[in-house]
Amino acid sequence: MEWLRKNKAWTITIVLIFVIAAWLRADFLTSVTHTVSHDTKYYDEMVHRLLDKGIYAYKEEVPNARVTPGYPLFMTAMYLVADQINVEPFPLIRWVQVLVSLATLVLIYLIAFQSTRNKWVAIIALFISAIYHPFIWANGAVLTETLALFFLMGYLSMQLHAFRTQRKRDAAMAGLLLGVTVLVRAEFLPLFVPLYGVFLLQQWFSKPKEGLMVSRPSKLAVFKKVALLGIITGLCLSATMLPWWIRNVVSLNEFVLTASQSNPFKAGTYPNKDYTDKIVEQNGMSQDEYAWARIKAGFTQQTWKYVKWYTVGKLKYTYTHMFFGSGHSPIYHAYPNVAYLHVFIIYSTIIPLLALVWRWRHPAAMLAVVIIIMTMIRLVFVPEYRYNFTVMPLFIILSTWLGVYILQKIGTFIAQRKTAP
């Protein structure tokens, strides 16, 4: 309460931003007709199959592990609630996702402050996230994006907190949150490994604070401490995933790490998404075997075409467009020329990304690690602009950081000119 009294203007500003965010999301849900995507239809069938027959299966009538259980179980819970209060499940899911989206804004604010230690970066990033259209449109989609973004931001905030405190319980909580995130969207599973790798380097080569006459721990001691925290995070991640692994072994007689769906990997081998390309014949091969055969043939027979596709081509498909959710009519615009904000965020982030490669000791370097690692993972699979959605808060934070840095430098220059004799 004391902080609120001392920072009344700041508190009022944050409250107003959340009022704007809530109004935009509510106005969007109530003013358009929402499209139901084919993925949503498959999820709907899956939930009914689970409730009616007790079978967890995606696109099939027999048990499988084609998708991780996070979002289907969330939908199942919403269906049960909707049945109890006698409402349709899809509208209920959309309104609950609005609440999840607003909670995500809190986490974005925290991550922005944790990584930059600049309150102006935090509040401007919060405002941009509040009005960024994909974060509004996604609430109308009965898909994994909104829930995955919430848990990913929760994990990153806790991981940054664990790096700062170096407490075991914080590392454990980070592992649990990452586990839940992976159960919603599987591709985030390896994320903690490079984050701990960079954190280890930061601790190894950290500079002692000025004025502190303390002996620095040995590199072996640093390694042991960071490794212990990483192991704790990994064990708690595994503990969260364990029920899913046990279910797959018992029901399917096989170990499935995350999900067994491999079509996105195969689909990513078609340059420019030209699915008529028959560089090799499938001839009874499995999807994975066919994908590897296409990659081998592509990089040997059409080297430049495949190199370009697996770098610039996929990056263009992934980042140059916004995620529109499942689609809606008429297109909801809270302000004109909405695409310009997205494009500006993407391209302006290139500068702080490059700067953080040089200044890798800075806490914000962790955001760059996430962007780079997730981008590399995306390059393996079929590119879709919906795949940029979960890392866009990090782009927004780094873009905002650059803008605030430039404005502060300009302000300092003007102040020096005024005080100069």
C-alpha positions as CSV (number, residue, x, y, z in Angstrom):
1,M,0.0,0.0,0.0
2,E,2.9,2.4,0.7
3,W,4.2,1.8,-2.8
4,L,0.8,2.6,-4.3
5,R,0.6,5.9,-2.4
6,K,4.1,6.9,-3.5
7,N,3.5,5.9,-7.1
8,K,-0.1,7.0,-7.6
9,A,0.4,8.3,-11.1
10,W,2.2,5.1,-12.1
11,T,-0.6,2.9,-10.6
12,I,-3.3,4.9,-12.4
13,T,-1.5,4.5,-15.7
14,I,-1.2,0.8,-15.3
15,V,-4.9,0.5,-14.3
16,L,-5.9,2.5,-17.4
17,I,-3.8,0.3,-19.6
18,F,-5.6,-2.8,-18.3
19,V,-9.0,-1.1,-18.7
20,I,-8.1,-0.4,-22.4
21,A,-6.8,-4.0,-22.8
22,A,-10.0,-5.5,-21.3
23,W,-12.3,-3.2,-23.3
24,L,-10.5,-4.1,-26.6
25,R,-10.7,-7.8,-26.0
26,A,-14.4,-7.7,-24.9
27,D,-15.3,-5.4,-27.8
28,F,-13.6,-7.8,-30.2
29,L,-15.4,-10.9,-28.9
30,T,-18.8,-9.2,-29.0
31,S,-18.6,-7.3,-32.3
32,V,-17.4,-10.0,-34.8
33,T,-18.4,-13.4,-36.1
34,H,-15.7,-15.9,-35.2
35,T,-14.5,-18.6,-37.5
36,V,-13.9,-22.1,-36.2
37,S,-10.7,-23.6,-37.7
38,H,-10.2,-27.2,-38.7
39,D,-7.9,-27.7,-35.8
40,T,-10.6,-26.5,-33.4
41,K,-13.1,-28.9,-35.0
42,Y,-10.6,-31.7,-34.3
43,Y,-10.2,-30.6,-30.7
44,D,-13.9,-30.5,-30.3
45,E,-14.2,-34.1,-31.6
46,M,-11.4,-35.1,-29.3
47,V,-13.0,-33.6,-26.2
48,H,-16.3,-35.3,-26.9
49,R,-14.5,-38.6,-27.5
50,L,-12.7,-38.2,-24.2
51,L,-15.9,-37.3,-22.3
52,D,-18.2,-39.9,-24.0
53,K,-15.8,-42.8,-24.4
54,G,-12.8,-42.1,-22.2
55,I,-10.5,-42.2,-25.2
56,Y,-7.7,-39.6,-25.6
57,A,-7.2,-39.5,-29.3
58,Y,-6.7,-36.7,-31.9
59,K,-8.2,-37.4,-35.4
60,E,-8.6,-41.1,-34.6
61,E,-10.9,-43.4,-32.7
62,V,-8.1,-45.3,-31.0
63,P,-5.8,-43.8,-28.3
64,N,-2.8,-41.8,-29.6
65,A,-0.4,-39.1,-28.6
66,R,-0.5,-36.9,-31.6
67,V,-1.0,-33.8,-29.5
68,T,0.1,-33.0,-25.9
69,P,-2.7,-32.9,-23.4
70,G,-2.5,-29.4,-22.0
71,Y,-5.1,-27.6,-24.2
72,P,-7.4,-30.6,-24.7
73,L,-7.7,-31.0,-20.9
74,F,-8.3,-27.2,-20.6
75,M,-11.1,-27.5,-23.1
76,T,-12.5,-30.6,-21.4
77,A,-12.7,-28.6,-18.1
78,M,-14.4,-25.7,-19.9
79,Y,-16.9,-28.2,-21.5
80,L,-17.8,-29.5,-18.1
81,V,-18.3,-26.0,-16.7
82,A,-20.3,-25.0,-19.7
83,D,-22.6,-28.0,-19.2
84,Q,-23.1,-27.1,-15.5
85,I,-24.0,-23.5,-16.2
86,N,-25.9,-24.3,-19.4
87,V,-23.9,-22.2,-21.9
88,E,-22.1,-23.0,-25.2
89,P,-18.5,-24.1,-24.6
90,F,-16.8,-22.0,-27.3
91,P,-18.0,-18.6,-26.0
92,L,-17.0,-19.6,-22.5
93,I,-13.5,-20.6,-23.6
94,R,-13.1,-17.3,-25.4
95,W,-14.1,-15.3,-22.3
96,V,-11.8,-17.3,-20.1
97,Q,-9.0,-16.7,-22.6
98,V,-9.6,-13.0,-22.2
99,L,-8.8,-13.4,-18.5
100,V,-5.8,-15.4,-19.4
101,S,-4.7,-12.8,-21.9
102,L,-5.0,-10.0,-19.2
103,A,-3.0,-12.1,-16.8
104,T,-0.3,-12.5,-19.5
105,L,0.0,-8.8,-19.6
106,V,1.1,-8.8,-16.0
107,L,3.8,-11.3,-16.8
108,I,5.0,-9.3,-19.8
109,Y,5.4,-6.3,-17.5
110,L,7.4,-8.3,-15.0
111,I,9.6,-9.8,-17.7
112,A,10.3,-6.4,-19.2
113,F,11.3,-5.0,-15.8
114,Q,13.3,-8.1,-14.8
115,S,15.3,-8.1,-18.0
116,T,15.9,-4.3,-18.4
117,R,15.5,-2.9,-14.9
118,N,13.8,0.1,-16.6
119,K,10.3,0.9,-15.5
120,W,9.6,2.9,-18.7
121,V,10.4,-0.1,-20.8
122,A,8.1,-2.2,-18.7
123,I,5.1,0.2,-18.9
124,I,5.5,1.0,-22.6
125,A,5.9,-2.7,-23.4
126,L,2.7,-3.3,-21.3
127,F,0.8,-0.7,-23.3
128,I,2.0,-2.0,-26.7
129,S,1.1,-5.6,-25.7
130,A,-2.4,-4.3,-24.6
131,I,-3.2,-2.9,-28.0
132,Y,-1.2,-5.3,-30.2
133,H,-3.8,-6.9,-32.4
134,P,-2.7,-10.6,-32.5
135,F,-2.9,-10.6,-28.7
136,I,-6.6,-9.4,-29.1
137,W,-7.5,-11.6,-32.0
138,A,-6.1,-14.8,-30.4
139,N,-8.8,-14.7,-27.8
140,G,-11.4,-15.6,-30.4
141,A,-9.4,-18.7,-31.5
142,V,-10.1,-22.0,-29.7
143,L,-6.5,-22.9,-30.1
144,T,-3.4,-23.3,-28.0
145,E,-1.9,-19.9,-28.5
146,T,-3.4,-17.9,-25.7
147,L,-2.8,-20.5,-23.0
148,A,0.7,-21.4,-24.3
149,L,1.7,-17.7,-24.2
150,F,0.5,-17.4,-20.6
151,F,2.5,-20.3,-19.4
152,L,5.6,-19.5,-21.4
153,M,5.6,-15.9,-20.0
154,G,5.1,-17.4,-16.5
155,Y,8.0,-19.8,-17.0
156,L,10.3,-17.0,-18.4
157,S,9.5,-14.7,-15.5
158,M,10.1,-17.4,-12.9
159,Q,13.3,-18.4,-14.7
160,L,14.7,-14.9,-14.7
161,H,13.7,-14.7,-11.0
162,A,15.5,-17.9,-10.3
163,F,18.7,-16.7,-12.1
164,R,18.6,-13.6,-9.9
165,T,18.0,-15.3,-6.6
166,Q,19.8,-18.6,-7.4
167,R,17.4,-20.3,-5.0
168,K,16.5,-24.0,-5.4
169,R,12.8,-23.5,-4.9
170,D,12.7,-20.8,-7.6
171,A,14.5,-23.2,-10.0
172,A,12.0,-25.9,-9.1
173,M,9.0,-23.6,-9.8
174,A,10.6,-22.7,-13.1
175,G,10.8,-26.4,-14.0
176,L,7.1,-27.0,-13.1
177,L,6.0,-24.0,-15.2
178,L,8.1,-25.1,-18.1
179,G,6.5,-28.6,-17.8
180,V,3.0,-27.2,-18.0
181,T,4.1,-25.0,-21.0
182,V,5.4,-28.1,-22.8
183,L,2.1,-29.9,-22.1
184,V,0.4,-27.1,-24.0
185,R,3.0,-26.6,-26.7
186,A,5.7,-29.2,-27.1
187,E,8.3,-27.2,-28.9
188,F,9.4,-25.4,-25.7
189,L,10.8,-28.5,-24.1
190,P,14.6,-27.8,-24.7
191,L,14.4,-24.1,-23.9
192,F,15.9,-24.3,-20.4
193,V,19.1,-26.0,-21.6
194,P,20.5,-23.0,-23.6
195,L,19.2,-20.6,-21.0
196,Y,21.2,-22.3,-18.2
197,G,24.1,-22.5,-20.6
198,V,24.2,-18.8,-21.1
199,F,23.6,-18.2,-17.4
200,L,26.6,-20.4,-16.6
201,L,28.8,-18.3,-18.9
202,Q,27.4,-15.1,-17.3
203,Q,28.3,-16.3,-13.9
204,W,31.8,-17.6,-15.0
205,F,32.7,-14.2,-16.5
206,S,30.8,-11.9,-14.3
207,K,32.6,-8.8,-13.1
208,P,32.7,-8.0,-9.4
209,K,30.6,-5.0,-8.4
210,E,32.5,-1.8,-7.8
211,G,33.4,-1.2,-4.2
212,L,32.9,-4.8,-3.1
213,M,36.1,-6.4,-1.8
214,V,35.0,-10.0,-1.9
215,S,36.7,-13.0,-3.3
216,R,35.1,-14.5,-6.4
217,P,34.1,-18.2,-6.3
218,S,36.0,-20.6,-8.5
219,K,34.7,-21.6,-11.8
220,L,34.2,-25.1,-10.5
221,A,32.0,-23.8,-7.6
222,V,30.0,-21.7,-10.1
223,F,29.6,-24.7,-12.4
224,K,28.3,-26.9,-9.5
225,K,25.8,-24.3,-8.3
226,V,24.4,-23.5,-11.8
227,A,24.4,-27.2,-12.7
228,L,22.4,-28.0,-9.5
229,L,19.9,-25.3,-10.3
230,G,19.6,-26.7,-13.9
231,I,19.2,-30.2,-12.7
232,I,16.4,-29.1,-10.3
233,T,14.6,-27.4,-13.1
234,G,15.0,-30.4,-15.4
235,L,13.7,-32.8,-12.7
236,C,10.7,-30.7,-12.0
237,L,10.0,-30.4,-15.7
238,S,10.2,-34.2,-15.9
239,A,8.0,-34.6,-12.9
240,T,5.3,-32.5,-14.6
241,M,5.6,-34.5,-17.8
242,L,5.7,-37.9,-16.0
243,P,1.9,-38.6,-15.9
244,W,1.9,-38.0,-19.7
245,W,4.8,-40.3,-20.3
246,I,3.3,-43.1,-18.1
247,R,0.0,-42.8,-19.9
248,N,1.7,-43.2,-23.3
249,V,3.6,-46.3,-22.1
250,V,0.5,-47.9,-20.6
251,S,-1.9,-47.0,-23.3
252,L,0.3,-47.1,-26.4
253,N,3.1,-49.4,-25.3
254,E,5.7,-46.8,-26.4
255,F,7.5,-43.9,-24.9
256,V,6.5,-40.6,-26.5
257,L,8.5,-37.6,-25.2
258,T,6.0,-34.9,-26.2
259,A,3.8,-35.8,-29.2
260,S,3.9,-38.2,-32.1
261,Q,2.6,-35.9,-34.9
262,S,5.3,-35.5,-37.5
263,N,3.5,-33.9,-40.4
264,P,4.8,-30.3,-39.6
265,F,8.4,-31.7,-40.1
266,K,7.6,-33.2,-43.5
267,A,5.6,-30.2,-44.6
268,G,8.6,-28.0,-43.8
269,T,10.6,-29.7,-46.6
270,Y,8.6,-28.1,-49.4
271,P,10.3,-24.9,-50.5
272,N,7.9,-22.0,-50.6
273,K,5.2,-24.4,-49.6
274,D,5.0,-25.9,-53.0
275,Y,3.4,-29.2,-52.1
276,T,3.4,-30.3,-55.8
277,D,7.2,-30.7,-55.5
278,K,8.1,-34.3,-56.0
279,I,11.9,-34.3,-55.7
280,V,11.7,-37.8,-54.4
281,E,8.8,-40.4,-54.4
282,Q,7.5,-41.5,-51.1
283,N,7.2,-45.2,-52.1
284,G,5.8,-46.5,-48.8
285,M,8.2,-44.5,-46.6
286,S,6.9,-43.1,-43.2
287,Q,6.5,-39.3,-42.9
288,D,9.8,-38.9,-41.1
289,E,11.7,-41.1,-43.5
290,Y,10.1,-39.2,-46.5
291,A,11.0,-35.9,-44.9
292,W,14.7,-36.9,-44.4
293,A,14.8,-38.2,-47.9
294,R,13.5,-34.9,-49.3
295,I,16.0,-32.9,-47.2
296,K,18.9,-35.1,-48.4
297,A,17.8,-34.8,-52.1
298,G,17.0,-31.1,-51.8
299,F,20.4,-30.0,-50.3
300,T,22.3,-32.2,-52.8
301,Q,20.3,-31.6,-56.0
302,Q,18.9,-28.1,-55.4
303,T,21.3,-26.8,-52.8
304,W,20.8,-23.0,-53.2
305,K,17.0,-23.4,-53.3
306,Y,16.9,-25.4,-50.1
307,V,19.5,-23.2,-48.3
308,K,17.5,-20.2,-49.1
309,W,14.2,-21.9,-48.0
310,Y,15.7,-23.1,-44.6
311,T,17.0,-19.6,-43.8
312,V,15.5,-16.5,-45.3
313,G,12.4,-18.2,-46.8
314,K,11.1,-19.7,-43.5
315,L,12.0,-16.5,-41.6
316,K,9.9,-14.5,-44.0
317,Y,7.0,-16.8,-43.7
318,T,7.2,-16.9,-39.9
319,Y,7.8,-13.3,-39.0
320,T,6.5,-10.9,-41.7
321,H,2.8,-11.4,-41.0
322,M,0.6,-11.2,-37.9
323,F,-1.3,-14.1,-36.4
324,F,-5.0,-13.6,-37.0
325,G,-6.4,-16.2,-34.7
326,S,-8.9,-18.5,-36.3
327,G,-10.3,-15.6,-38.4
328,H,-13.3,-13.4,-37.9
329,S,-15.6,-11.2,-39.8
330,P,-15.5,-8.2,-40.2
331,I,-11.8,-7.8,-39.5
332,Y,-11.4,-6.1,-36.1
333,H,-9.2,-3.0,-36.1
334,A,-8.9,-0.9,-33.0
335,Y,-6.8,1.6,-35.0
336,P,-5.8,1.9,-38.7
337,N,-2.7,0.4,-40.3
338,V,-2.3,-2.2,-37.7
339,A,0.3,-4.2,-39.7
340,Y,2.8,-1.3,-39.4
341,L,3.2,-1.8,-35.7
342,H,4.0,-5.5,-36.2
343,V,6.5,-4.8,-39.0
344,F,8.1,-2.0,-36.9
345,I,8.5,-4.3,-33.9
346,I,10.1,-7.1,-35.9
347,Y,12.6,-5.0,-37.8
348,S,13.5,-2.7,-34.9
349,T,14.3,-5.7,-32.7
350,I,17.2,-6.7,-35.0
351,I,19.3,-3.9,-33.4
352,P,19.0,-5.0,-29.7
353,L,19.3,-8.6,-30.7
354,L,22.7,-7.9,-32.3
355,A,23.7,-5.7,-29.4
356,L,22.8,-8.5,-26.9
357,V,25.0,-10.9,-28.8
358,W,27.9,-8.5,-28.0
359,R,26.6,-7.7,-24.5
360,W,25.7,-11.2,-23.5
361,R,26.2,-10.6,-19.8
362,H,23.2,-8.4,-19.7
363,P,20.0,-10.0,-18.2
364,A,18.1,-9.1,-21.3
365,A,20.3,-11.5,-23.2
366,M,18.0,-14.3,-22.0
367,L,15.2,-12.8,-24.2
368,A,17.5,-12.9,-27.2
369,V,18.4,-16.5,-26.4
370,V,14.7,-17.5,-26.4
371,I,14.1,-15.7,-29.7
372,I,17.1,-17.2,-31.3
373,I,16.5,-20.8,-30.1
374,M,12.8,-20.8,-30.9
375,T,13.6,-19.4,-34.4
376,M,16.1,-22.2,-35.0
377,I,13.5,-24.7,-33.9
378,R,10.9,-23.1,-36.2
379,L,13.3,-23.4,-39.2
380,V,13.0,-27.2,-38.9
381,F,9.3,-27.3,-39.4
382,V,6.7,-25.9,-41.7
383,P,6.7,-22.1,-41.3
384,E,3.4,-20.4,-40.3
385,Y,2.9,-16.9,-39.0
386,R,1.0,-18.2,-36.0
387,Y,4.4,-19.5,-34.8
388,N,5.7,-16.0,-34.2
389,F,2.9,-15.4,-31.7
390,T,4.5,-16.8,-28.5
391,V,7.7,-14.9,-28.9
392,M,6.2,-11.5,-29.8
393,P,6.2,-10.2,-26.2
394,L,10.0,-10.6,-26.3
395,F,10.2,-8.7,-29.6
396,I,8.0,-6.0,-28.1
397,I,10.2,-5.7,-25.0
398,L,13.4,-5.4,-26.9
399,S,11.9,-3.0,-29.5
400,T,10.6,-0.9,-26.6
401,W,14.0,-1.0,-24.9
402,L,15.7,0.3,-28.0
403,G,13.1,3.1,-28.3
404,V,13.5,4.2,-24.6
405,Y,17.3,4.0,-24.9
406,I,17.3,6.3,-27.9
407,L,14.9,8.8,-26.2
408,Q,16.9,8.8,-23.0
409,K,20.1,9.5,-25.0
410,I,18.4,12.4,-26.8
411,G,17.1,13.7,-23.5
412,T,20.6,13.6,-22.0
413,F,22.1,15.3,-25.0
414,I,19.5,18.1,-24.9
415,A,20.0,18.5,-21.1
416,Q,23.7,18.8,-21.6
417,R,23.3,21.4,-24.4
418,K,21.1,23.5,-22.1
419,T,23.5,23.4,-19.2
420,A,26.6,24.0,-21.3
421,P,28.2,27.5,-20.9
